[in-house]
Structures are given as structure tokens and as C-alpha cells.
Amino acid sequence: MKLLKAIAVLLLSLSATNALCAGAQGAGAVSESRDSVTLKSFIAPAALLGGGSAIKIFAHDSFDAAVRETVQGIRPEGRAIAADEYLRFLPFAMGAALAFAVPDAGWGRRGELLLQTGTALVCTAALTKGLKLIVDSPRPDASDSNSFPSGHCALAFAGAELVRIQHGWAWGSAAYVCAIAVAGMRLYNDAHWFSDVLAGAGTGILCAQLSRLILPLEKRLLKMDLALTPTLDPVSGAVCANLAYKF
């Protein structure tokens, strides 16, 4: 139990580091400016990704193994929590829903928020897959060799960081609670080592920050004027949205 408390303190400390770094950049605003990306924006993801990598390289047989033994010691035999398969998408879904709820944002701004979300998704998937192929680390349950970093955590933390960036800590806190829950479930289900979830969190936050840098470049390269308009399907009656751009 002491080890689990230490892990909880470590996760909360890293989350606090991210909050302090965001606060130093004026994160109190409802939505951060895309121009406010600085080196401070990458302190938390670098700490998480670097910490996970260091544990994997230098303390896998000691720290990683000890965490697994402790977590599996409180898990009933054969029991697993399937909620992580769905919760990993919740932060991104929350961000997409909030894009439509931003007051007086204009449909062009909503289009930018959704484009940034899509960019973060692609970046997270590409970077996570690339690292998995390079590292080729076996999972603790020996099911395959795609353990490092955790893709579930990368996706959840990328979405949580995007919610924080776009809508502030009021919504970001809820998204981060969901992401941390996903990390805990991955450990509980014996799908990942602790170093995997730590690095996955860092990868996700890194990709969310990179999406802020890439968005202006995307718009310049495509020379597009975004517009997002709601529509009603005349056949099914479903509410839809059209994303249009002008070259």
C-alpha cells in the first residue's frame, strides 16, 4: 500500500507541475492563445516521457516489477475492468462537444478547435505507434510486445490536455481525472508497466502541445478559411455539421 500511495503522489505531483507550468503562461484564461506556446509548455510532457523512459531503462526489473506485484496483489484473480476501452476516448469527446458550446466563438473558431483536435489525434496515433515499434517492449501479461508507451494513456492525456488548453482548468480537471483513471485501469488490468503509462501520459500531452504549433502552419499551407455550419439531414432528421474551407 505504501508503494501505491507513492505512485499516487507521483502522478499528482506531475499533474501539479503541468498546472503550474500552464499557470505561468496565463492558463487562467478560458482558452489559451495558440501563440502562447513556449518551452515551459513542454516541461510536464518531457518529465513524464523522460521519467517513463528512465524507469524502463534503469529500473524496470525493480520499480516496474514492484509496482506490478503490488497492483496485482490487490486484484482478484481473473478480474479486469473493461471501462478503459471506452474512457480513453472521453476527453477527446468532451473537447469536441465543448467546441460547440463555446459562447460567441463563431463557427470559424469552432472549426479551428476541431481541426486542432484532429491534428492531436493523428499526432498521438503516429508517435505512439512509432515508439511501440522502436522499443518493442513486452507487456506484463506477455500478450504482445507493444507495451511502451501506453496508447490508451496517450490518447486520454492528449484529449485532457486539449480540453485544458481550449477551455481552461474548470473542464480540464475533469478530463484529467478521466485520464488518470485510464492509467490506473491499464495497470490494474496488467496491460502495462508503470513506465508505460507514465510515458504514454507524456506522449499525449506532448502531442496536444504540438497541435497548437501545427495549426497555424496547416492553415497557411492549405491557405484555407475555415467555416463550420450546423445542418439538418432531410432524410433522417439527424443534426449534422459541415466543415468547409476556402482556398
N, C-alpha and C positions, 0 to 999 in steps of 0.2 A: 504493500500500500504506500510505503514511503516513496518508492520509485514512481508510482502513478502520480503522486502529488507533485513530485519533481517535474514530471513531464507536463502536467497541467500548468505549473508555474512557468515553465519554459515557453509554452505556447502563448500564455497570456502576456509574458514579457515581450515576446516578439510582436504580438499584436499591438502592445502599448508602444513599442518602438515605431511601428508603422503609423500609429496615430500621432505620435509626437512629430514625426517627420512631415506628416501631412499638415499638422498644425503650424509648423514653421513656414509652410508655403501658403498659408491662408486658407486652410481647408474648412474653415468655418462657413464659407460661402456655400450656398445650396449646390452650385455646380462650379467646379474648378475650371479656370481658363486653360485652354489647350497650350497656351504659351507659358504656363507656369511650371512646365516640366524642367526640373533641374537634376543635378547629381544626387541631391537629397532624396529624390523620388525613388532612387534605386538602392538606397541603404537597406531597407527591410527585405526586399527580394534577394539581394546579394547575401545578406546574413542567413536567410533561410536556405537558399540554394547552396551556399558555401558550407553552412553547418551540416546540412544533409550529406553533402559530398565528403566532408571531413570524417563524419561518423562512418560512412560506408567504407572509406579507405582505411582509416586508422582504428576504428573501434567497432567494427561490425561483429566480430566474434565475442566482444564483451558487452558493449552497451546495447546494440541492436538485439542480441540474443537474450539479454537480461530483460529488456522491455517485453519481448515476445513471451518469454516464460511467465512474467508477471501477469500480462493481459490474458493469456490463455489459461492461466491458473484460476481465474475467476469466471471463465466462460464454460457453461455447461457443455458437456460433450455432444458434438454433432449439431449444436445450435448456431445459427447465423442470423444476421439482421439484413434483410433484403432492401431496406429503405434507402441505402446509399446509392443504389442503382438509379433512383429517381431524384433524390435530394441533390445530387451533383448538378442537375440542370436548373434547380430552383433559383439560385442567384441570377443567372442569365435571364430566366423567365421574368423574374422580378424587375430587372433592369429594363427589359423590353416593354413590360406593362407600364412602368413608371414613365417611359418616354412619351407615352400617350397622355399621361396625367400631368405633365409639367404645365403649369398655368402660364398662359401668354407666351409660350415658347415659339409658336409658329410651326407650320408643317415642315418648313425647310430645316429648322433646328432639330425637329424630331427625326427627320431623315438622317441628319448627321449622327445623332445618338445611336440610331440603329446600324448605320454604316460602321461606326466605331465598334459596336458590339460584334458585328460580323467579322471585322478585322481581328479583334481579340480572340474570337473563336478559332479562326483559321491559324493564327499565330500560335495559339496554345496547342492545337492539334499537331501542327507541324513540328514544333520544338519538342514536345513530349515524345512523339513517335521517333524523332531523330535520336534523342537521348536514350530511349529504350533500346534502339538498335545498336547504338555505340557501346553502351555499358553492358548490356546482355546479362542482367543480374537475375538469378533465380528467385522466385517468390518463396516466402517461408513455408507455404503449403506444397511447394515443388510442382505446382500445376503448369508453369511455363517459366520463361526467362525474360519476362517483360516487367520486372518489378520496379526498376528505378528509371525515372521518378513515377510517383503515383499519378496516373492520368485522371482519376476521379477527383483527387485533391487539386490538381492543376486547373481543371475545369471549374470546380466550385470556388476556388480562391480568385481565379480570374474574374468570374462573374461578381463576386463580392467586392473586389477592388473597383470594378467598373461602377457598381452601384454607389460606392463611397465617392468616387471621383465625380460622378454625374449628379448625385442627389444628396451628398453630404453624409455625415455620420448617423443622422437620425434613422435613415434607411440602411446605411452601410453596416451599422452594428448588427441589425437583424440578419443581413446577408452573411456577415462574418460568423455569427453564431451557427448558421446553417453549414457553412464551410468547415468550421471546426468539428461539428458533429459528423460530417462525412469522413474527416480524417480519423476520428475516433472509431467509427464503424469499420473502416478499412483495416485498422489494427485488430479490432475485435474479431473480424471475420477471417483473420490470418491471411489476408490477401497481400499485405505489405509489411515491410520492416519500418521502424520508426524513421530511419533515414530517408526512406522513400516518400513518406507523407510530408516530411519537412521540406525536401527538395521539390516535391510537387506543389506545395504551397508557394514556394519562392518562384517557381516557373510560371504559375498562374498570375501572380502579382506582377512579375516582370512583363508578361505579355499584355496585361492591361495597361501598363505604363507605355509600352511600345506602341500600342494602338493610338495613344494620344499624339505621339510623334508622327505616326504614319498618316493619320487622317488628312492633315493639310497637304501632304505630298500627293496623296491619292487624288484629291480634288484638283490639284494643279496639273498632274499628269493627264487626268481624264478631262480636265477643263470643263467640269460639269457643274451645273446649277441644280442642286437637289430640291425636289419637292415631293412631299408625302401627302396624299389625299385619301380620305376615307371614302369607300364606295359600298353600295349595296347590290349583292348579286340578285338579279331579277328572277332567276330560276329557283334558287334555294332559299333566298331571303337572308343569307348569311352576310354579316358585316365583314368587309374586306378592306385592304389598303393597297393603293398603287404607289410604287416608288418610281418617280420619273426623274430624268436628268436631261439637261440641255447642253449640247456641246458648244 
